[in-house]
Amino acid sequence: MNWLAIFPAFLLPVLIQIPFKKMGIPNTGLLFVAAMGILGLILNKPLLTIIYKILSKRKYIMASAFRERS
């Protein structure tokens, strides 16, 4: 079951690098993947804070939608 969650994390960098390799600039693909990783590390906490605030505002709306289904 864990492989279903981890597989996209392994596959996405490879898929990002393929176009750069086909253009003949494979190192640029590696730099792009590295930059995305560093950006993800830097923005992790602020993005989680924003998502938390949005979900906190909408929690009653989401809960009522689940209650309507059952």
C-alpha positions in Angstrom: 0.0 0.0 0.0 2.9 2.4 0.7 4.2 1.9 -2.8 1.0 3.5 -4.2 1.9 6.7 -2.3 5.6 6.6 -2.9 5.5 5.6 -6.6 4.6 9.1 -7.9 7.4 10.7 -5.8 9.8 8.5 -7.7 8.2 8.8 -11.1 7.6 12.6 -11.2 11.3 13.6 -11.2 12.0 11.2 -14.1 9.1 12.5 -16.1 10.3 16.1 -15.5 13.8 15.2 -16.7 12.7 13.4 -19.9 11.9 16.6 -21.9 15.3 18.2 -20.9 17.2 15.0 -22.0 15.4 15.0 -25.3 16.4 18.7 -25.8 20.0 17.7 -25.1 20.3 19.6 -21.8 20.1 16.8 -19.1 21.9 18.8 -16.5 19.2 21.5 -16.7 16.6 18.9 -15.9 18.5 17.9 -12.8 18.9 21.5 -11.7 15.1 22.0 -12.2 14.2 19.0 -10.1 16.7 20.1 -7.4 15.3 23.6 -7.5 11.7 22.2 -7.1 12.9 20.2 -4.1 14.6 23.1 -2.4 11.6 25.3 -3.0 9.3 22.6 -1.5 11.5 22.5 1.6 11.4 26.3 1.9 7.7 26.7 1.3 6.5 23.6 3.3 5.6 25.4 6.5 4.0 28.5 4.9 1.9 26.3 2.5 0.7 24.0 5.3 -0.3 27.1 7.4 -2.3 28.5 4.5 -4.0 25.1 3.9 -4.8 24.8 7.6 -6.4 28.2 7.7 -8.5 27.5 4.6 -9.7 24.1 5.9 -10.4 25.6 9.4 -12.7 28.1 7.7 -14.5 25.4 5.7 -14.7 22.6 8.2 -18.4 23.1 9.0 -19.2 23.3 5.3 -17.3 20.0 4.6 -18.8 18.3 7.7 -22.4 19.2 6.6 -21.7 17.8 3.1 -20.6 14.5 4.6 -23.7 14.4 6.8 -26.0 14.9 3.8 -24.6 11.8 2.1 -25.4 9.4 4.9 
